[in-house]
C-alpha cells in the first residue's frame, strides 16, 4: 500500500511539517493524514463505483481492452504505474550500507520476507481455500509480493526505525525483480507437485510474471531512483522530502483507487453473484497479518534487537505489496480473474488490521522492552 509516507523526523506521515499534537504520544489515527485515515472508506467507495459502472456500462470491458500493454489494458496499466512510482520515489537509496551492517536485522528480514512469508501464505491458502484454485493462486502471488510502501507509515506510527524501514523497503524492491518470478514458479508449480497437490493451470507463465514484474516494478523503481537522485541534487534533501514528496505522495493512492474502480467494474458480476468470496479471501489474509507480525516481533526480541528495529522488522514482514500482486495477477491471469480479485481485496483488509497492530506494538513494546530508550513514552494524563 502506498499513500503518503513519512520522509523525515520533522514531518508527519504525509510529509508536512509536524505540529505539537502529532508526535509519538498522539493517537495513531490522529497522526495519519485525512487521506490515509479514511483509506478503507475510499477503497469501499471505489469498489462501489466500479460495481456501478460495470452494471451501467456493459461494454466497459471491451472498451478497456481495446488498447493493451502486453496483456493489460492501457488504462489499468497507467493506474498500476501511478500506484508504484510515488512509493519508490520516497525510498532513501543512499542508506543501504548503514542497515545492511546490522546482520541480525538483515538476515531476519530476508528470512521472514522471502522464506517464512511466502510459505505461510501458501499454507493458509491451501488450508482455507482448498476448493478455490483462482483465489488460492491469487493469495500465493500476494504472499510473494513483499511490502515496499505503506509499511513506512505503520512503522512510523509505531515509532520504529525509519531509516532501517526505508532500506529494507529498498532491498525488497530490488529482490522482487530478481526473485519474484522464480519463487512464483516454485510455489505455483514445483512445491504443489512435490506435495501431491494440483498445480496452477496451463495459463500460468513464468515469462508473463517476469514481464509483469519488470514493467510494473522495474520501470517505477528506476523512475523513483532517478527522481530522488536528481531531485535531491537540484533542490536538496529538505526541499525534496518536505515540499516535493508531499505533492507526489497522494498520487499513489489516486492510482490505487483508479485501478480498483476499473477492476471492480470488470469483476462486478463475480462479486455481486458471490459476495461470500470476498469474506473467504479476507480470512487467510487476516490470519497472515497477525501471525507474521506476532512471530516477527517475538523473533526481534529473541535475537536482541531494540524496540525500534523489532517494530521495523515486524511491519516489513507483515505487510504486502498489493500493487505488485494486482499487477502480476492482471498481467498473468487477466483483469477479470479470481487471482486479480484476491489482490484487490487485500488493501481493504490490510489497512484496519495494521492500524490495530500499531497499537499492539506500542502496548507490547513497553512490556517486552523495559528500559529500552527507543520505546515511545505514553502520553501523560492531564490533571
N, C-alpha and C positions, 0 to 999 in steps of 0.2 A: 504494500500500500504506500501511497506517496503524496499526501498533501504536504503542507508546509513543514519544513524540517528545521530544528534548531541548529544554527550555524555557529554561534559564539556564546561565550559565557554571559555576555551582557545583553542577550536577546531573548525574546520569548520564543515558543515553538514556531511562530510564523515568521521569525526573523526580525520583528520590530523591536525597538528599544524596550527594555524591561521596565516595568513600573513597580512601585514598592509592594504591590499586592500580588505579584506574580512569581515570587521566589519559591524555593523548595518547600516552604511551610504553607503555601497556599493550597487550597483544594485542587485535586488533579484536574477536574473538568474546568475550573476557573482559569487554569493555565493553558488550556487549549484555545486556539483562535475560534471565533464563531463558525468559521468554515469547517474546521475539524471537529468541533464539539458536536455538531449535528450531522456528522458524516453518515451514520446509519439512516437518518431521515432522508438525506439526499439520495442515498442508494435506493431506498424503498421508493422514493418519488420517481427516480429514473427507471426502475423496474416497471412501475405502474404506467408511466408514459410510454415505455416501449411496448407493453402489452396492448395499450390502447391504440397505438399506431399500427401494430400488427393486425388488429381487428378492423380498423377503419380503412387501412390501405393494403388490401390483399395482394397487390402487385409489388409491394415494397421489396420482397426478397429478390425478385428478378431484377429490379432496378439497382439494388445494391451489388448484385453480381455482374452487372453489365461491364464494369471495368475492374480488373483484378490485378493484384500484385502477387504473383505466384498463384496460390490457391485462396488468397484472402482478398475480399472486396476492398477497393481503394478507400472508401470512407472508413471502414473498420481499421484498415492498416494505418491510416492517418491518426485515428484515435489511439491506437496502441503505441505509436511512436511518440505522440504528445504526452501520453502517460509516463513513458520511461525517461524521456530526456531531462526534465527538470530534476528528477530524483538523482540522476547521475552527475548533474552539474553541481550538486551540493557536496559531493564527497571530496574530502581533503586528501588528494592522492599523494601529497608530499610527506604524509605522516606514516607511511608504510613501515619504515625502519624502526620507529620507536615502539610500535606494538609487536612487531614480529620478534623483537628481542625478548619478549616475555613468553618463553617457551610453554609454560603451563597454560596460559590463556590461549595461545595459538593452537597448540595440539588439541586441547579440549574443544575449542570451537570447530576445528576441522573435523574432529571425530563426531561431534554432535550433529553438525550440519550435513556431512556427506556420508556418514555411516549410519548413525542411530536414527536421524530424522527420516530419511527415505525408507529405512527398514520398518520403522514404526508405522508410517503411513501405509506401507504395503500390507502389513499385518492387520491394521484396523480396517482397511478397505476390503480385504478378503473376509475378515471376521463379520463385519456388519453389512456388507453388500455382496454376499456370495452369488446372488441371483441377478445382479445388475452390472454386466461387464462394462458398459459405457461409463457409468458413474464411477465404477471401481478404477478404470483406467484413468479417468479424469483426476481422481484423488491421488493416484500414484504420480501423475505429472505434477500436481500441486506439491507433493512431498519432495520432489526433485528441485523445485524452484525455490531456492533459499532466499530469505528476505533481504532486500537491499535498500529499503526505503523507509517505510513508516516505523521500522524498528528504532530509528533515531528519535522519533517522537516519544515512544514509550520509554526508551532508555533515559531520555532527558527528564521526563516527568518523574521517574523513579530515582533520579539523581545518580545514574550510572556514569561511567567514564565516557565522556563524549568523544574524545579522540580515539579511544580504543574501539568504540562502536563504529566510527566513521571508517577506520582502517579495516575492520572485519567486514564491513559492507563492501569496501573496495575489493578485498580478497575474494569475497563471494561472487562479486560481479565478474571478475576475471575467470574464476574457477568454473562458473556456469558455462562460459563459452567453451572452455576446454573439455569439461566432463559431462555436461548435461546429456548430450546425445548418447554417449557410451553407457551412462547409468540408465537412461530410458530403455535402451536395448536390453540391458541386464535385467531390470525389474519387470519389463513387459514381455520379454521373450525367454531369456535364459533361466532365471530363477523359477518362474512358474513351471517350466518344463522339468527342472530338477525335482520339484516338489510334486510332480504329477498333476498339476493344475492346468486348466486351459490357458493358452497363451492369447495375446491380443490378436485380433483378426488380421487377415491378409492386407487390410488397408493401412496397417502400421508401416511406416517407412522411416528408417534411421536418417536417410538423406533429407526427408521432409523436416524432421526435428532439427537437424544441423542447420538447414537453411533458415528455419524459423528463428532459432537462437541467434544466428549471425545477423539476420536482418533486424529483429525486434529487440535484441540486446546489444549486439556489436555496434550497430550504427549509432544508437543513442549513447552508448558508452564512449565511443570515440568523440561524438559531439560534446558530451558532458565534460570530458577531459580537456578538450580544446577550449571550451567555453571558460572553464575555471582558469586554465593556464593563461590564456590571452586576456581574460577579464582582470585577473589579479595583476598581470603585467601592466595593463593600461591604467587601472584605477586604484590598485592596492587591495589588500585583503579586506580592510574595513569597509571600503566602498562596495566591494563585491558581495560581502556577506550581509551587510546591513541595509544596502539600498537596492542592489540588483536582484539578489535571491528572493527577497520578499515579493518582488513583482513577478518573478518567474515561477515561484513555487506553486501558486494556486492552479497553474495550467495542468499540472499532473492530475489534480482532482477533476478538472474540467474534461480532460481526455478520458479519464476513467468513467465518468458519468455519461459522456457521449457514447463511449463504447458499450456501456451497459444498456443504454436506450436501444441501440441498434441490435444488440444480441437478443434482448428480450422481445423486440419486435419480430425477430426471426424465430424465437423459441416460444412464442405465445401459445400455440396450440398444445405443445408438450407440457407447458406449465399449468395452464388452466384445466387441462384434462386430467392431470395427476399432481395436484399440489402437494401430496404426501411425499413426492420425490424430493422436494426441497428439504423437508424435515429429515429424510433419510440421509441426504448428503451432509446435513448440518451435524448430525450426531458424531460421526467419526472425526470431523474437524474439531468439534468441541473437546473430545477426548484427547486428540493430538495436542492441542494447545496446552491443556492442563498437565499432561504427562511430560511433555518436553520441557515446559517451564519449571515444574517441580523437580524433575531429575537434574536439570542443568544447575538450578540453584543449590541443590544438595551437593553436586559434584564440585562446584566452585568453593563451597565451604570446606569440603574434604581435602582438596588439593592446596588449600592455603591462600586463595585469592582474597582480597579485601572485598568489602560490600560493593563498592562501585564497579569493580571488574566482574564480580559474580553476577550482579544485575545485568551488566552488558552481555555476559555470556548467556544468561537465561533468555533475554529478549531476542538476541540474534539467533538462538536455537529454536525458539518457539514460533517466530514469525515466518511467513512465506511470501514469496514474490508472486502474487496472484496476477499481476500484469503479464509477467512472462508466461505463467501457466495458461492464461487465457489465450495469449498469442500463439503458443505452441499447439494448444488444442484446436484452435481455429485453423491454423496453417496445416495441421496434420489430418484432422478428422472432420473439419467443416464447422461453419458457424452455427448450424442447427443441431449439432451432435450433442449427445449426453455428456461427452467429455468437456465440451465448452460450457455447458450448464453447470457442471461441477465446479469449474473455475470461477464462474460468475457468482455463485452462491458464497464463495469464500470470503470476500470483503464484508459482506453483511454479518457474518459470524465473527470475523476476526476483531472488528473494532470494539464492540462491547466487551468481549471476553478479555482482550488485552488491556483495556482500560481497567477492568476489575483486577487483573494481575498486577497493575501498577500499585494499587492499594495493598495487595498481598505482599509485594516486595517491600514496601515501606514498613508494613507491620512486621514481617519476618526479619527484616534487617536489624531492628532494634533488639530482637531476641536472639538471633543467631550470631550477631557480631558485636557483643558488648565491648565497649571501649574503642571501637574502630572509628577513627576520625572521619572516614568517608560516609558514615551512616548519617542521614539527614536528621536534624533535631526537630522533634514535633513542635507544632505551634503552641505557644503559651496561652493559656486561657486568661482573658482579661477580667479583673476583679469587678 
